[in-house]
Amino acid sequence: MIAQAVIMAGGLGSRLGDRTKAMPKGFLEIGGMPIVEQSVRKLIAAGIEEIIIGTGYHKEFYEDLAKKYTCIKLAHNAAYADAGSMRTLAACVPLVKEDCLVLESDLLYDSIGLNVLINETRRNVILSSGKTGSGDEVYLQVDNDCNLVKHSKKKEELESVYSELVGITKLSRKTLDLMVAYMDDHRQDIPMMEYEVAMSAVSSSGNPIAVRKVEYYTWCEIDDENHLRRAVEQIFPRIAENESLRGIRREVLLNPGPATTTDSVKYAQVQADICPRENEFGDVMGWISKELSLMVGAPGRVETVLFGGSGTAGDEAMISSCVPQDGKLLIVDNGAYGKRMAKMASIYKINYETFASDGIHRMDVEALKSRLLDGKFTHLAIVYHETTTGILNPVPEVCRFCHEHNIVTIVDAVSAFAAIPIDMDRDCIDFMSSTSNKNIQGMAGLAFVFCRKEALESIKDYPMRNYYLNIYDQHHYFIKNNQMRFTPPVQTAYALRQAIIETKIETIEGRYERYTACWKVLIKAIKELGLEMPVPESEQSHLIVTIMDPRSPKYSFNDMHDLSREHGYTIYPGKLSDAPTFRIANIGDIRPEEMEGFTKILAQYMRSIQ
Ligand SMILES: *Cc1c(COP(=O)(O)O)cnc(C)c1O
């Protein structure tokens, strides 16, 4: 995986005169966004985890950008005014771990170029194009194997011209080190060294750097007023068109998972075939586990165990793995998912009882506490967000009480994780399940169980009631072999990796705010249309709303569903056994404007049944 990118952004941009007097070139806006921010977004969408920006001139602009995109790390080149781009690149190199993409900051480019380099089998590759006629070309000369021999802005200095340098390159850490060494050796004779000079030198002295030519690649660099005009009038619209042609038909899922995903998450599934027993894939899963753990606990506090399966597999792994032979489990039942865990406990013949609550009103926590102590329970299972009705259970309060009384806590957080901020230590949660296709906004197919470190160790010798879904075995095998015991859903894992990258940038708090903004739009419309919600607003999770069926005799859920679906919105029937309801979820990659769009369809349907 290519996980890092470097953007060289130290330069003065002096040829742009007044425009860049007070800012770096990368902050020129085209189409309403600085070009370097467009580049950052394209890199993130292409699966880059960390972007290192080498700064110089007006670095404060990049410091602000790094606050907005937490994947950005900065490296400053203090000598930016009298050293070339190679010095800026050299400042970044210590942060580079393996192979990375290296980009100039003043580029406007079609994102497909990043995929071309990422898909290259060769490790050191320069992206180049056919003739652009831009007026500031860097021409490349190659050998018979298409490796870089020499570059120049003057055609006559080259024996032949193969292509033009774009300014996006894939380089290994080793090649970068050789380029830095070359620069250091030539501090005296070439004090202002551009990075192309070091690339040509390294490539022609036994460490070949390949040149990949994409004849009709859409891109431009912006060095002067003519470039800027050409960028705005010709290149930007072409890039926008190309990229929109690769967009995937938008369907807004208002069902409670699988949730709507970004196109970049969808595309992340398209990867080279790989045997999941390869270390390279083990590292992807290891990264996923580590990053998921960091979302629910301090470093080193939580282990995340992955299973192939839907969210229910996570619940079943917990129920079958976390209760010892002589344990006694109390399961809170205030909806379909609590009931499901009780069903599992009965199948595994675990000594359990249920604590029933209606799922519409806040549960009686004091009654639950007395029941736990009076019944001498050793374990408690509870659903964090009961998706049946959209009620949020008081999990931190209940689990803290359990912790004080040595009761182990098992939490189904399938539809809460990645929307509700959770810290398993702070909230005293021992085991917790979730899945790849709800608020984390990935594809269906992976279940995960978060385990507090000590809790995981404590279940080591518990009876193995289920072979496939045993938490300790799955964990132990992965740590030892860097593999899952059984074939994982490979493409789902790649999508989850991308979903994690995107979640880290939005942040879980930010995601909850966006979900809440969508929920507000929704309940405003529900109230205006005179529809009723059984769960009081104050108890609602902001993630899904249960709505009473309209009283009109003409009402049909299927008609309402079909009308919504025709307009690109998928809705979901209710799950309450004693009242006719339907549900609208507002999780996933959806925006308040899209929820506005849905409320118009809902209003149209309501008029049609009056
Ligand atoms: C979605 C969900 C599950 C799991 O459902 P799957 O269809 O197995 O993914 C479990 N618990 C809750 C609370 C849920 O919302």
The ligand as a Gaussian input file, in Angstrom:
#p B3LYP/6-31G(d) Opt

LIG

0 1
 C      -27.372000      -3.529000      12.690000
 C      -27.313000      -3.994000      14.059000
 C      -26.796000      -5.265000      14.379000
 C      -26.253000      -6.234000      13.380000
 O      -26.983000      -6.464000      12.256000
 P      -26.339000      -7.251000      11.022000
 O      -27.446000      -7.310000      10.054000
 O      -25.906000      -8.574000      11.507000
 O      -25.165000      -6.450000      10.568000
 C      -26.689000      -5.595000      15.713000
 N      -27.085000      -4.740000      16.669000
 C      -27.573000      -3.518000      16.404000
 C      -27.962000      -2.623000      17.529000
 C      -27.726000      -3.109000      15.092000
 O      -28.204000      -1.895000      14.813000

